[in-house]
Amino acid sequence: MNPKSHLLSFIKGLSWRVIALLDTFLVVCLVTCIFLECDYSSALKIGGLELIFKTFTYYLFERFWINFIDKRTFFNPILIKTILWRILATLISLILVGEITNQGLSFVTITIVGLEFISKSTFYYLHENM
């Protein structure tokens, strides 16, 4: 399959979102069970909204990366791509987690988003190398 195809961008975005959905659900459940009451409902809401928002955002990000970034200028383009995507995705997560858990910019929100940043950076880097 042509690495610049729209279908490949969509498949990569969708496969990544499935991995990310599972990660989000587990991290939110873990943190809320430790610091609050276990909140499976919020974990599902956050995961579902991230699935919608970030699938679309990732598709646009992937198309931008393919069409406008000269990968030859980077020492490790996959690492740079991982960092840029995680920054964008983390901002979206920060908003969603704070709003859905009604915690705003709290310790719980920062903990969830921080753990997600670490886990998803790792998973995303591995996903990009497949």
OpenMM code with the backbone's topology and positions (N, CA, C; nanometers):
from openmm import Vec3, app, unit

residues = "MET ASN PRO LYS SER HIS LEU LEU SER PHE ILE LYS GLY LEU SER TRP ARG VAL ILE ALA LEU LEU ASP THR PHE LEU VAL VAL CYS LEU VAL THR CYS ILE PHE LEU GLU CYS ASP TYR SER SER ALA LEU LYS ILE GLY GLY LEU GLU LEU ILE PHE LYS THR PHE THR TYR TYR LEU PHE GLU ARG PHE TRP ILE ASN PHE ILE ASP LYS ARG THR PHE PHE ASN PRO ILE LEU ILE LYS THR ILE LEU TRP ARG ILE LEU ALA THR LEU ILE SER LEU ILE LEU VAL GLY GLU ILE THR ASN GLN GLY LEU SER PHE VAL THR ILE THR ILE VAL GLY LEU GLU PHE ILE SER LYS SER THR PHE TYR TYR LEU HIS GLU ASN MET".split()
positions = [
    Vec3(0.0840, -0.1179, 0.0000),
    Vec3(0.0000, 0.0000, 0.0000),
    Vec3(0.0883, 0.1239, 0.0000),
    Vec3(0.0510, 0.2208, -0.0797),
    Vec3(0.1251, 0.3457, -0.0910),
    Vec3(0.1285, 0.4162, 0.0454),
    Vec3(0.2482, 0.4472, 0.0985),
    Vec3(0.2568, 0.5091, 0.2317),
    Vec3(0.1910, 0.6469, 0.2387),
    Vec3(0.1587, 0.7071, 0.1246),
    Vec3(0.0941, 0.8379, 0.1246),
    Vec3(-0.0578, 0.8267, 0.1026),
    Vec3(-0.1117, 0.7057, 0.0982),
    Vec3(-0.2536, 0.6897, 0.0665),
    Vec3(-0.3422, 0.7335, 0.1824),
    Vec3(-0.4597, 0.7816, 0.1463),
    Vec3(-0.5589, 0.8215, 0.2459),
    Vec3(-0.6071, 0.6999, 0.3241),
    Vec3(-0.6205, 0.5859, 0.2573),
    Vec3(-0.6656, 0.4639, 0.3246),
    Vec3(-0.5659, 0.4224, 0.4325),
    Vec3(-0.4378, 0.4278, 0.4026),
    Vec3(-0.3370, 0.3924, 0.5021),
    Vec3(-0.3419, 0.4894, 0.6199),
    Vec3(-0.3592, 0.6182, 0.5926),
    Vec3(-0.3710, 0.7167, 0.7011),
    Vec3(-0.4911, 0.6848, 0.7888),
    Vec3(-0.6021, 0.6484, 0.7263),
    Vec3(-0.7227, 0.6149, 0.8022),
    Vec3(-0.7008, 0.4887, 0.8854),
    Vec3(-0.6412, 0.3855, 0.8271),
    Vec3(-0.6163, 0.2592, 0.8979),
    Vec3(-0.5202, 0.2820, 1.0151),
    Vec3(-0.4144, 0.3602, 0.9916),
    Vec3(-0.3208, 0.3903, 1.0993),
    Vec3(-0.3906, 0.4668, 1.2113),
    Vec3(-0.4727, 0.5624, 1.1736),
    Vec3(-0.5452, 0.6399, 1.2730),
    Vec3(-0.6410, 0.5542, 1.3532),
    Vec3(-0.7131, 0.4678, 1.2868),
    Vec3(-0.8095, 0.3816, 1.3542),
    Vec3(-0.7407, 0.2788, 1.4442),
    Vec3(-0.6355, 0.2149, 1.3936),
    Vec3(-0.5656, 0.1155, 1.4758),
    Vec3(-0.5023, 0.1817, 1.5981),
    Vec3(-0.4487, 0.3012, 1.5794),
    Vec3(-0.3917, 0.3734, 1.6919),
    Vec3(-0.4990, 0.4085, 1.7938),
    Vec3(-0.6161, 0.4512, 1.7475),
    Vec3(-0.7222, 0.4908, 1.8400),
    Vec3(-0.7718, 0.3727, 1.9227),
    Vec3(-0.7731, 0.2519, 1.8668),
    Vec3(-0.8127, 0.1340, 1.9445),
    Vec3(-0.7129, 0.1119, 2.0587),
    Vec3(-0.5846, 0.1176, 2.0276),
    Vec3(-0.4806, 0.1025, 2.1299),
    Vec3(-0.4949, 0.2131, 2.2342),
    Vec3(-0.5120, 0.3360, 2.1884),
    Vec3(-0.5215, 0.4500, 2.2782),
    Vec3(-0.6479, 0.4441, 2.3649),
    Vec3(-0.7578, 0.3952, 2.3091),
    Vec3(-0.8824, 0.3818, 2.3848),
    Vec3(-0.8628, 0.2879, 2.5035),
    Vec3(-0.8008, 0.1746, 2.4781),
    Vec3(-0.7745, 0.0794, 2.5864),
    Vec3(-0.6824, 0.1406, 2.6922),
    Vec3(-0.5804, 0.2096, 2.6477),
    Vec3(-0.4874, 0.2749, 2.7390),
    Vec3(-0.5591, 0.3799, 2.8237),
    Vec3(-0.6397, 0.4639, 2.7610),
    Vec3(-0.7135, 0.5677, 2.8329),
    Vec3(-0.8048, 0.5068, 2.9386),
    Vec3(-0.8806, 0.4059, 2.8991),
    Vec3(-0.9729, 0.3413, 2.9919),
    Vec3(-0.8982, 0.2882, 3.1140),
    Vec3(-0.7887, 0.2180, 3.0900),
    Vec3(-0.7133, 0.1590, 3.2009),
    Vec3(-0.6502, 0.2647, 3.2915),
    Vec3(-0.5928, 0.3687, 3.2330),
    Vec3(-0.5285, 0.4742, 3.3125),
    Vec3(-0.6323, 0.5499, 3.3960),
    Vec3(-0.7452, 0.5874, 3.3352),
    Vec3(-0.8485, 0.6609, 3.4100),
    Vec3(-0.9030, 0.5738, 3.5230),
    Vec3(-0.9293, 0.4468, 3.4945),
    Vec3(-0.9779, 0.3564, 3.6001),
    Vec3(-0.8752, 0.3441, 3.7124),
    Vec3(-0.7508, 0.3239, 3.6777),
    Vec3(-0.6456, 0.3093, 3.7777),
    Vec3(-0.6356, 0.4324, 3.8672),
    Vec3(-0.6271, 0.5494, 3.8067),
    Vec3(-0.6083, 0.6723, 3.8847),
    Vec3(-0.7321, 0.7047, 3.9676),
    Vec3(-0.8507, 0.6915, 3.9093),
    Vec3(-0.9709, 0.7226, 3.9882),
    Vec3(-0.9910, 0.6217, 4.1006),
    Vec3(-0.9537, 0.4967, 4.0804),
    Vec3(-0.9655, 0.3974, 4.1874),
    Vec3(-0.8668, 0.4241, 4.3009),
    Vec3(-0.7526, 0.4826, 4.2705),
    Vec3(-0.6528, 0.5128, 4.3730),
    Vec3(-0.6883, 0.6414, 4.4486),
    Vec3(-0.7264, 0.7487, 4.3770),
    Vec3(-0.7431, 0.8800, 4.4395),
    Vec3(-0.8888, 0.9195, 4.4657),
    Vec3(-0.9821, 0.8600, 4.3958),
    Vec3(-1.1237, 0.8918, 4.4127),
    Vec3(-1.1984, 0.7598, 4.4290),
    Vec3(-1.3251, 0.7601, 4.3948),
    Vec3(-1.3969, 0.6340, 4.3840),
    Vec3(-1.3787, 0.5867, 4.2404),
    Vec3(-1.3680, 0.4554, 4.2206),
    Vec3(-1.3503, 0.4018, 4.0850),
    Vec3(-1.4585, 0.4583, 3.9942),
    Vec3(-1.4177, 0.5131, 3.8816),
    Vec3(-1.5114, 0.5821, 3.7930),
    Vec3(-1.5043, 0.5236, 3.6521),
    Vec3(-1.5692, 0.4102, 3.6331),
    Vec3(-1.5694, 0.3443, 3.5030),
    Vec3(-1.6490, 0.4246, 3.4006),
    Vec3(-1.7519, 0.4925, 3.4459),
    Vec3(-1.8351, 0.5730, 3.3569),
    Vec3(-1.7532, 0.6858, 3.2936),
    Vec3(-1.6764, 0.7563, 3.3754),
    Vec3(-1.5915, 0.8637, 3.3210),
    Vec3(-1.4848, 0.8071, 3.2285),
    Vec3(-1.4308, 0.6909, 3.2631),
    Vec3(-1.3286, 0.6283, 3.1781),
    Vec3(-1.3868, 0.5976, 3.0404),
    Vec3(-1.5093, 0.5472, 3.0362),
    Vec3(-1.5737, 0.5183, 2.9069),
    Vec3(-1.6060, 0.6462, 2.8303),
    Vec3(-1.6545, 0.7497, 2.9019),
    Vec3(-1.6858, 0.8768, 2.8356),
    Vec3(-1.5598, 0.9405, 2.7774),
    Vec3(-1.4540, 0.9446, 2.8570),
    Vec3(-1.3284, 1.0041, 2.8099),
    Vec3(-1.2754, 0.9252, 2.6907),
    Vec3(-1.2735, 0.7935, 2.7043),
    Vec3(-1.2263, 0.7097, 2.5939),
    Vec3(-1.3085, 0.7280, 2.4681),
    Vec3(-1.4407, 0.7343, 2.4822),
    Vec3(-1.5283, 0.7519, 2.3663),
    Vec3(-1.5097, 0.8862, 2.2989),
    Vec3(-1.5028, 0.9928, 2.3794),
    Vec3(-1.4823, 1.1261, 2.3211),
    Vec3(-1.3437, 1.1390, 2.2588),
    Vec3(-1.2434, 1.0804, 2.3233),
    Vec3(-1.1101, 1.0819, 2.2629),
    Vec3(-1.1103, 1.0066, 2.1307),
    Vec3(-1.1826, 0.8965, 2.1255),
    Vec3(-1.1922, 0.8195, 2.0012),
    Vec3(-1.2442, 0.9074, 1.8882),
    Vec3(-1.3489, 0.9834, 1.9158),
    Vec3(-1.4081, 1.0697, 1.8132),
    Vec3(-1.3153, 1.1853, 1.7778),
    Vec3(-1.2755, 1.2633, 1.8791),
    Vec3(-1.1949, 1.3831, 1.8529),
    Vec3(-1.0567, 1.3491, 1.7964),
    Vec3(-0.9923, 1.2524, 1.8578),
    Vec3(-0.8546, 1.2259, 1.8192),
    Vec3(-0.8418, 1.1439, 1.6915),
    Vec3(-0.9441, 1.0670, 1.6546),
    Vec3(-0.9370, 0.9971, 1.5257),
    Vec3(-0.9321, 1.1000, 1.4140),
    Vec3(-1.0198, 1.1980, 1.4212),
    Vec3(-1.0233, 1.3032, 1.3204),
    Vec3(-0.8950, 1.3867, 1.3247),
    Vec3(-0.8533, 1.4247, 1.4454),
    Vec3(-0.7327, 1.5057, 1.4609),
    Vec3(-0.6091, 1.4314, 1.4123),
    Vec3(-0.6017, 1.3013, 1.4440),
    Vec3(-0.4854, 1.2228, 1.4012),
    Vec3(-0.4817, 1.2088, 1.2489),
    Vec3(-0.5971, 1.1907, 1.1870),
    Vec3(-0.6016, 1.1820, 1.0406),
    Vec3(-0.5434, 1.3104, 0.9804),
    Vec3(-0.5869, 1.4254, 1.0310),
    Vec3(-0.5345, 1.5534, 0.9810),
    Vec3(-0.3851, 1.5663, 1.0087),
    Vec3(-0.3422, 1.5257, 1.1273),
    Vec3(-0.2013, 1.5296, 1.1640),
    Vec3(-0.1188, 1.4415, 1.0687),
    Vec3(-0.1673, 1.3211, 1.0433),
    Vec3(-0.0976, 1.2276, 0.9538),
    Vec3(-0.0860, 1.2849, 0.8128),
    Vec3(-0.1941, 1.3451, 0.7625),
    Vec3(-0.1914, 1.4051, 0.6277),
    Vec3(-0.0934, 1.5229, 0.6250),
    Vec3(-0.0944, 1.6050, 0.7297),
    Vec3(-0.0013, 1.7170, 0.7391),
    Vec3(0.1423, 1.6656, 0.7395),
    Vec3(0.1686, 1.5627, 0.8202),
    Vec3(0.3029, 1.5066, 0.8315),
    Vec3(0.3504, 1.4542, 0.6955),
    Vec3(0.2635, 1.3846, 0.6261),
    Vec3(0.3001, 1.3262, 0.4966),
    Vec3(0.3278, 1.4346, 0.3927),
    Vec3(0.2453, 1.5377, 0.3903),
    Vec3(0.2518, 1.6357, 0.2822),
    Vec3(0.3418, 1.7560, 0.3072),
    Vec3(0.3685, 1.7890, 0.4339),
    Vec3(0.4382, 1.9145, 0.4593),
    Vec3(0.5684, 1.9031, 0.5369),
    Vec3(0.5944, 1.7893, 0.5972),
    Vec3(0.7157, 1.7776, 0.6772),
    Vec3(0.8229, 1.7041, 0.5972),
    Vec3(0.9386, 1.7652, 0.5868),
    Vec3(1.0512, 1.7019, 0.5189),
    Vec3(1.1258, 1.6169, 0.6217),
    Vec3(1.0993, 1.4878, 0.6206),
    Vec3(1.1539, 1.3961, 0.7204),
    Vec3(1.3059, 1.3831, 0.7129),
    Vec3(1.3631, 1.4199, 0.6018),
    Vec3(1.5088, 1.4109, 0.5877),
    Vec3(1.5815, 1.5120, 0.6748),
    Vec3(1.5102, 1.6147, 0.7217),
    Vec3(1.5756, 1.7171, 0.8033),
    Vec3(1.5862, 1.6768, 0.9494),
    Vec3(1.5228, 1.5656, 0.9874),
    Vec3(1.5243, 1.5208, 1.1262),
    Vec3(1.6163, 1.4010, 1.1426),
    Vec3(1.6851, 1.3967, 1.2540),
    Vec3(1.7704, 1.2823, 1.2861),
    Vec3(1.6865, 1.1566, 1.3036),
    Vec3(1.5753, 1.1677, 1.3759),
    Vec3(1.4862, 1.0552, 1.4003),
    Vec3(1.3426, 1.1034, 1.3782),
    Vec3(1.2936, 1.0990, 1.2529),
    Vec3(1.1621, 1.1561, 1.2237),
    Vec3(1.0471, 1.0912, 1.3003),
    Vec3(1.0560, 0.9621, 1.3309),
    Vec3(0.9480, 0.8972, 1.4051),
    Vec3(0.9434, 0.9514, 1.5481),
    Vec3(1.0585, 0.9754, 1.6069),
    Vec3(1.0621, 1.0327, 1.7414),
    Vec3(1.0037, 1.1741, 1.7411),
    Vec3(1.0396, 1.2551, 1.6434),
    Vec3(0.9863, 1.3915, 1.6321),
    Vec3(0.8358, 1.3873, 1.6123),
    Vec3(0.7894, 1.2983, 1.5254),
    Vec3(0.6462, 1.2838, 1.5007),
    Vec3(0.5748, 1.2416, 1.6294),
    Vec3(0.6338, 1.1504, 1.7038),
    Vec3(0.5760, 1.1042, 1.8304),
    Vec3(0.5615, 1.2205, 1.9281),
    Vec3(0.6641, 1.2999, 1.9414),
    Vec3(0.6625, 1.4126, 2.0355),
    Vec3(0.5565, 1.5156, 1.9947),
    Vec3(0.5532, 1.5504, 1.8670),
    Vec3(0.4555, 1.6494, 1.8203),
    Vec3(0.3121, 1.6008, 1.8402),
    Vec3(0.2868, 1.4747, 1.8056),
    Vec3(0.1519, 1.4211, 1.8230),
    Vec3(0.1152, 1.4149, 1.9712),
    Vec3(0.2087, 1.3736, 2.0562),
    Vec3(0.1768, 1.3630, 2.1989),
    Vec3(0.1444, 1.4993, 2.2587),
    Vec3(0.2119, 1.6044, 2.2145),
    Vec3(0.1818, 1.7387, 2.2649),
    Vec3(0.0381, 1.7760, 2.2282),
    Vec3(0.0020, 1.7578, 2.1030),
    Vec3(-0.1331, 1.7898, 2.0580),
    Vec3(-0.2374, 1.7029, 2.1287),
    Vec3(-0.2131, 1.5736, 2.1338),
    Vec3(-0.3084, 1.4814, 2.1958),
    Vec3(-0.3216, 1.5050, 2.3457),
    Vec3(-0.2123, 1.5429, 2.4109),
    Vec3(-0.2152, 1.5683, 2.5546),
    Vec3(-0.3010, 1.6906, 2.5866),
    Vec3(-0.2953, 1.7915, 2.5037),
    Vec3(-0.3803, 1.9096, 2.5244),
    Vec3(-0.5281, 1.8723, 2.5156),
    Vec3(-0.5623, 1.7885, 2.4190),
    Vec3(-0.7011, 1.7420, 2.4062),
    Vec3(-0.7399, 1.6604, 2.5296),
    Vec3(-0.6524, 1.5707, 2.5730),
    Vec3(-0.6795, 1.4891, 2.6918),
    Vec3(-0.6990, 1.5742, 2.8160),
    Vec3(-0.6165, 1.6749, 2.8313),
    Vec3(-0.6246, 1.7624, 2.9480),
    Vec3(-0.7632, 1.8256, 2.9580),
    Vec3(-0.8142, 1.8727, 2.8474),
    Vec3(-0.9468, 1.9349, 2.8449),
    Vec3(-1.0550, 1.8311, 2.8756),
    Vec3(-1.0514, 1.7180, 2.8053),
    Vec3(-1.1552, 1.6160, 2.8244),
    Vec3(-1.1556, 1.5578, 2.9656),
    Vec3(-1.0393, 1.5220, 3.0165),
    Vec3(-1.0315, 1.4609, 3.1506),
    Vec3(-1.0797, 1.5591, 3.2563),
    Vec3(-1.0340, 1.6829, 3.2499),
    Vec3(-1.0749, 1.7831, 3.3478),
    Vec3(-1.2244, 1.8081, 3.3477),
    Vec3(-1.2837, 1.8142, 3.2297),
    Vec3(-1.4271, 1.8402, 3.2193),
    Vec3(-1.5112, 1.7203, 3.2611),
    Vec3(-1.4773, 1.6027, 3.2135),
    Vec3(-1.5611, 1.4849, 3.2386),
    Vec3(-1.5519, 1.4389, 3.3841),
    Vec3(-1.4353, 1.4463, 3.4440),
    Vec3(-1.4221, 1.4047, 3.5836),
    Vec3(-1.4635, 1.5148, 3.6809),
    Vec3(-1.4952, 1.6325, 3.6288),
    Vec3(-1.5278, 1.7500, 3.7111),
    Vec3(-1.4142, 1.7844, 3.8070),
    Vec3(-1.2919, 1.7550, 3.7663),
    Vec3(-1.1757, 1.7831, 3.8501),
    Vec3(-1.0998, 1.9069, 3.8038),
    Vec3(-1.1354, 1.9610, 3.6860),
    Vec3(-1.0623, 2.0765, 3.6344),
    Vec3(-0.9152, 2.0427, 3.6195),
    Vec3(-0.8321, 2.1394, 3.6492),
    Vec3(-0.6874, 2.1199, 3.6394),
    Vec3(-0.6356, 2.0791, 3.7777),
    Vec3(-0.6705, 1.9585, 3.8195),
    Vec3(-0.6388, 1.9100, 3.9540),
    Vec3(-0.5247, 1.8087, 3.9499),
    Vec3(-0.4870, 1.7626, 4.0684),
    Vec3(-0.3849, 1.6586, 4.0805),
    Vec3(-0.4281, 1.5319, 4.0055),
    Vec3(-0.5555, 1.4950, 4.0177),
    Vec3(-0.6067, 1.3744, 3.9506),
    Vec3(-0.5964, 1.3905, 3.7991),
    Vec3(-0.6386, 1.5058, 3.7476),
    Vec3(-0.6316, 1.5317, 3.6030),
    Vec3(-0.4879, 1.5264, 3.5540),
    Vec3(-0.3990, 1.5950, 3.6230),
    Vec3(-0.2570, 1.5977, 3.5837),
    Vec3(-0.1972, 1.4574, 3.5916),
    Vec3(-0.2353, 1.3797, 3.6918),
    Vec3(-0.1840, 1.2427, 3.7052),
    Vec3(-0.2305, 1.1563, 3.5884),
    Vec3(-0.3594, 1.1642, 3.5553),
    Vec3(-0.4128, 1.0862, 3.4427),
    Vec3(-0.3410, 1.1249, 3.3140),
    Vec3(-0.3345, 1.2542, 3.2867),
    Vec3(-0.2740, 1.3018, 3.1621),
    Vec3(-0.1246, 1.2714, 3.1596),
    Vec3(-0.0579, 1.2841, 3.2733),
    Vec3(0.0856, 1.2528, 3.2794),
    Vec3(0.1140, 1.1062, 3.2524),
    Vec3(0.0353, 1.0177, 3.3160),
    Vec3(0.0530, 0.8740, 3.2899),
    Vec3(0.0221, 0.8396, 3.1448),
    Vec3(-0.0827, 0.9025, 3.0925),
    Vec3(-0.1159, 0.8802, 2.9511),
    Vec3(-0.0048, 0.9282, 2.8588),
    Vec3(0.0546, 1.0405, 2.8931),
    Vec3(0.1639, 1.0922, 2.8103),
    Vec3(0.2761, 0.9894, 2.8010),
    Vec3(0.3121, 0.9314, 2.9132),
    Vec3(0.4210, 0.8329, 2.9153),
    Vec3(0.3807, 0.7050, 2.8419),
    Vec3(0.2660, 0.6498, 2.8762),
    Vec3(0.2249, 0.5227, 2.8152),
    Vec3(0.1970, 0.5391, 2.6667),
    Vec3(0.1282, 0.6454, 2.6314),
    Vec3(0.0933, 0.6628, 2.4903),
    Vec3(0.2136, 0.7019, 2.4052),
    Vec3(0.3081, 0.7741, 2.4613),
    Vec3(0.4304, 0.8038, 2.3851),
    Vec3(0.5014, 0.6739, 2.3495),
    Vec3(0.5080, 0.5844, 2.4452),
    Vec3(0.5725, 0.4547, 2.4220),
    Vec3(0.4955, 0.3732, 2.3189),
    Vec3(0.3657, 0.3594, 2.3402),
    Vec3(0.2831, 0.2811, 2.2469),
    Vec3(0.2825, 0.3405, 2.1077),
    Vec3(0.2750, 0.4753, 2.0990),
    Vec3(0.2711, 0.5414, 1.9696),
    Vec3(0.4020, 0.5207, 1.8923),
    Vec3(0.5130, 0.5331, 1.9627),
    Vec3(0.6429, 0.5120, 1.8983),
    Vec3(0.6509, 0.3709, 1.8424),
    Vec3(0.6063, 0.2725, 1.9212),
    Vec3(0.6047, 0.1331, 1.8737),
    Vec3(0.5091, 0.1158, 1.7566),
    Vec3(0.3941, 0.1808, 1.7630),
    Vec3(0.2938, 0.1731, 1.6554),
    Vec3(0.3508, 0.2296, 1.5254),
    Vec3(0.4230, 0.3398, 1.5336),
    Vec3(0.4805, 0.4027, 1.4146),
    Vec3(0.5917, 0.3172, 1.3532),
    Vec3(0.6522, 0.2312, 1.4325),
    Vec3(0.7598, 0.1472, 1.3809),
    Vec3(0.7105, 0.0143, 1.3253),
    Vec3(0.5813, -0.0042, 1.3227),
    Vec3(0.5255, -0.1292, 1.2688),
    Vec3(0.5196, -0.1238, 1.1178),
] * unit.nanometer
topology = app.Topology()
chain = topology.addChain("A")
for resn in residues:
    res = topology.addResidue(resn, chain)
    for name in ("N", "CA", "C"):
        topology.addAtom(name, app.Element.getBySymbol(name[0]), res)
